[in-house]
Amino acid sequence: MSKTRRWVIILLALVALVLIGINLASQDEPGQTTTDDKAPTYTSKHTDTVVYTPEGALNYHLIAQNVEYYSVDGVSWYTQPVLTTFDQNKIPTWSIKSDKAKLTSDRMLYLYGHVEVNALTADTQLRKITTDNAQINLITQDVTSDDQVTLYGTTFNSTGLKMRGNLRSKNAELIEKVRSSYEIQNKQTQP
């Protein structure tokens, strides 16, 4: 083989090695993954979450068909969630369901679509709350809605445009354009 040919082969081999090195350097290192900030960090089908107070008492139980967690925002999205709250004696007090829900890192639960809050104890006059959207602070159990809300009680029905209330104290207040109907029960006397 001639010297010129040998130098051309060595030169081409060096160029090939340099190009291979550049190509490898521009690729991500093995083990590193690129993350899409808009994609969920994890997803789960049918979740069952139980949360306790710092004292160890049962606080709430959350079941959902699907959950997507986004670590960038610290937000979880739930599909068909059902939340059950408990009192200090571990007795279920409220069942809350909706089409979708968003849970933020500050323990605010935002409920979207066909929100329904049902009382699970017999000692409350307020039996059911329905609205399209609502927010619940899972720490204080304050509940609010800026949409039309209907309250169903043992002897009344009320509808209004905004509501503020607290699930722990079992009360709700309608703020604007309130309409109520009451059922007056007559006591029947035996002859």
URTAWO-V680114 format. One record per pair of residues at least 6 apart in sequence whose ideal C-beta (glycine too) atoms are under 8 Angstrom apart, sorted by the first residue. I is the first residue (numbers start at 1). J is the second residue. D is the distance in whole Angstrom. If there is no record, write none. Layout:
I_J_D / I_J_D
This chain:
28_34_7 / 37_72_5 / 40_68_4 / 40_69_6 / 40_70_5 / 40_77_8 / 41_69_5 / 41_70_6 / 41_71_4 / 41_72_8 / 42_68_8 / 42_69_5 / 43_66_7 / 43_67_7 / 43_68_5 / 43_69_8 / 44_66_7 / 44_67_5 / 44_69_8 / 45_65_7 / 45_66_6 / 46_63_8 / 46_64_7 / 46_65_6 / 46_66_8 / 47_62_8 / 47_63_7 / 47_64_5 / 47_66_8 / 47_67_5 / 47_78_8 / 48_61_8 / 48_62_8 / 48_63_5 / 49_61_7 / 49_62_4 / 49_63_8 / 50_58_7 / 50_60_8 / 50_61_5 / 51_59_5 / 51_60_5 / 51_61_8 / 51_62_7 / 51_138_8 / 52_58_6 / 52_59_6 / 53_59_5 / 57_86_7 / 57_88_6 / 57_90_6 / 58_86_5 / 58_90_5 / 59_85_7 / 59_86_6 / 59_138_8 / 60_83_6 / 60_84_6 / 60_85_5 / 60_86_7 / 60_138_6 / 61_83_7 / 61_84_5 / 61_86_8 / 62_78_7 / 62_81_6 / 62_82_7 / 62_83_5 / 62_84_8 / 63_81_7 / 63_82_5 / 64_78_4 / 64_79_6 / 64_80_6 / 64_81_4 / 64_82_7 / 64_101_8 / 65_79_5 / 65_80_4 / 66_78_7 / 66_79_4 / 66_80_8 / 67_76_6 / 67_77_7 / 67_78_6 / 67_79_8 / 68_76_7 / 68_77_5 / 69_75_8 / 69_76_5 / 69_77_8 / 70_76_8 / 70_77_8 / 74_104_7 / 74_105_4 / 75_102_6 / 75_103_7 / 75_104_6 / 75_105_7 / 76_102_7 / 76_103_5 / 77_100_7 / 77_101_7 / 77_102_6 / 78_100_7 / 78_101_4 / 78_102_8 / 78_103_7 / 79_99_8 / 79_100_6 / 80_97_8 / 80_99_7 / 80_100_8 / 81_96_8 / 81_97_7 / 81_98_6 / 81_100_8 / 81_101_4 / 81_111_8 / 82_95_7 / 82_96_7 / 82_97_5 / 83_94_8 / 83_95_7 / 83_96_4 / 83_97_7 / 83_101_8 / 83_109_7 / 83_136_8 / 84_92_5 / 84_94_7 / 84_95_5 / 84_96_8 / 84_120_7 / 85_92_7 / 85_93_5 / 85_94_5 / 85_96_7 / 85_141_6 / 85_167_6 / 86_92_6 / 86_93_6 / 87_93_5 / 87_168_8 / 91_121_7 / 92_120_5 / 92_121_8 / 93_119_7 / 93_120_6 / 93_121_6 / 93_167_7 / 93_168_8 / 93_170_8 / 94_117_6 / 94_118_7 / 94_119_6 / 94_120_6 / 94_167_5 / 95_117_7 / 95_118_5 / 95_120_6 / 96_111_7 / 96_115_7 / 96_116_7 / 96_117_5 / 96_118_8 / 96_136_7 / 97_114_8 / 97_115_8 / 97_116_5 / 98_111_4 / 98_112_6 / 98_113_6 / 98_114_6 / 98_115_4 / 98_116_7 / 98_134_8 / 99_112_6 / 99_113_3 / 99_114_5 / 100_111_8 / 100_112_5 / 100_113_6 / 101_109_6 / 101_110_6 / 101_111_5 / 101_112_7 / 102_109_7 / 102_110_4 / 102_112_8 / 103_109_5 / 103_110_8 / 103_138_8 / 104_110_8 / 107_137_7 / 107_138_4 / 107_139_5 / 108_135_6 / 108_136_7 / 108_137_6 / 108_138_7 / 109_135_7 / 109_136_5 / 109_137_8 / 109_138_6 / 110_133_8 / 110_134_8 / 110_135_5 / 111_133_6 / 111_134_5 / 111_135_7 / 111_136_7 / 112_132_8 / 112_133_6 / 113_132_7 / 113_133_8 / 114_130_8 / 114_132_7 / 115_129_8 / 115_130_7 / 115_131_5 / 115_132_7 / 115_133_7 / 115_134_5 / 115_145_8 / 116_128_7 / 116_129_7 / 116_130_5 / 117_128_7 / 117_129_4 / 117_130_8 / 117_134_8 / 117_143_7 / 117_167_8 / 118_127_7 / 118_128_5 / 119_126_6 / 119_127_5 / 119_128_7 / 119_170_7 / 124_170_4 / 125_153_5 / 125_154_5 / 125_155_8 / 125_170_8 / 126_151_6 / 126_152_8 / 126_153_5 / 126_170_6 / 126_171_7 / 126_172_6 / 127_152_5 / 127_153_6 / 127_154_6 / 128_151_8 / 128_152_4 / 129_143_8 / 129_149_6 / 129_150_7 / 129_151_6 / 129_152_8 / 129_163_7 / 129_165_8 / 129_172_6 / 130_149_7 / 130_150_5 / 130_152_8 / 131_145_5 / 131_147_5 / 131_148_7 / 131_149_4 / 131_150_7 / 131_163_7 / 132_147_5 / 132_148_7 / 133_145_6 / 133_146_7 / 133_147_5 / 134_143_6 / 134_144_7 / 134_145_4 / 134_147_8 / 134_149_8 / 134_163_8 / 135_143_7 / 135_144_5 / 135_145_7 / 136_142_7 / 136_143_5 / 136_167_7 / 137_143_8 / 140_166_7 / 140_168_8 / 141_166_6 / 141_167_4 / 141_168_4 / 142_164_8 / 142_165_7 / 142_166_5 / 142_167_8 / 143_163_7 / 143_164_8 / 143_165_5 / 143_166_7 / 143_167_6 / 143_172_7 / 144_162_8 / 144_163_7 / 144_164_5 / 144_165_8 / 145_162_7 / 145_163_5 / 146_161_8 / 146_162_5 / 147_161_7 / 147_162_8 / 148_159_7 / 148_160_7 / 148_161_6 / 149_159_7 / 149_160_6 / 149_161_8 / 149_162_7 / 149_163_4 / 149_172_8 / 149_174_6 / 150_157_7 / 150_158_7 / 150_159_5 / 151_157_7 / 151_158_5 / 151_159_8 / 151_160_8 / 151_163_8 / 151_172_6 / 151_174_7 / 155_182_6 / 155_183_5 / 155_184_8 / 155_185_7 / 156_180_6 / 156_181_7 / 156_182_5 / 156_183_7 / 157_180_7 / 157_181_5 / 158_174_6 / 158_178_6 / 158_179_7 / 158_180_4 / 158_181_8 / 159_174_7 / 159_178_7 / 159_179_5 / 159_180_8 / 160_174_3 / 160_175_6 / 160_176_6 / 160_177_6 / 160_178_4 / 160_179_7 / 161_174_8 / 161_175_7 / 161_176_4 / 161_177_5 / 162_174_7 / 162_175_4 / 162_176_5 / 163_172_6 / 163_173_7 / 163_174_5 / 163_175_7 / 164_172_7 / 164_173_5 / 164_175_7 / 165_171_5 / 165_172_3 / 165_173_6
